[in-house]
Amino acid sequence: MTIDLCKILIFMRSSAYPPPVPQKSRSSRGTWHRPRALLTQGRGRFVAGGLLVAVVAGIATWTLWPDPAPRQREYLDATACLLTDQDGVTKEPATSVWTSMQQSSVTTQVRVQNLSVSGPQTPENAEGFANSLTGSGCQVIIAVGDAQVTAATKVAGTNPEARFITVDSGTAAANVQVVSAGSLGDLRNSIEAKLAELAEAAS
């Protein structure tokens, strides 16, 4: 809403200060007294002046009042994590996987995170990163890339309570699901289903 402050001030000023009138008049007895009209105008100026101050103060308060802070998204006590190579989520299929995870997070209220493997791009090095995800509370771990898939498959054997999705390769097991990145629709559906299961378990 737009308020023309200048128009309000001009209107209030013209109301508060009418044209001047004679300051004194002589009575029939030769004594000077203040005209009643002047007293009335004085009271009018006082009331109009007070109203002007109130209007300006109200406009200033309305203008300067801070906007309410945006509400933070509330998450369930559930986390899904993506393990990638050193390129992170900048290349396919990691980009599509991460996008699907973020979209599913909105509807399921599951928190999503991603971790890229730094240093040597080997299964042995990636295994340490996979273990860090299970240790930090990731209930679902999605692995993209040969080294990450090999590491996740091994870590899944010692962490039966966690759920794993390996993309394009890996060995299926009781807690490991292998998904092809060739069909983005199937990949997205698999991620949504896994996060929905996680959300239901956490509710």
DATA-V716300 format. One record per helix or strand. SS is the DSSP state (alpha for helix, beta for strand). FROM is the first residue (numbers start at 0). LEN is the number of residues. If there is no record, write none. Layout:
BEGIN
SS;FROM;LEN / SS;FROM;LEN
END
This chain:
BEGIN
alpha;4;12 / beta;24;2 / beta;31;2 / alpha;35;29 / beta;78;6 / alpha;93;15 / beta;110;6 / alpha;122;13 / beta;139;5 / alpha;145;13 / beta;162;5 / beta;172;1 / beta;175;4 / alpha;183;19
END
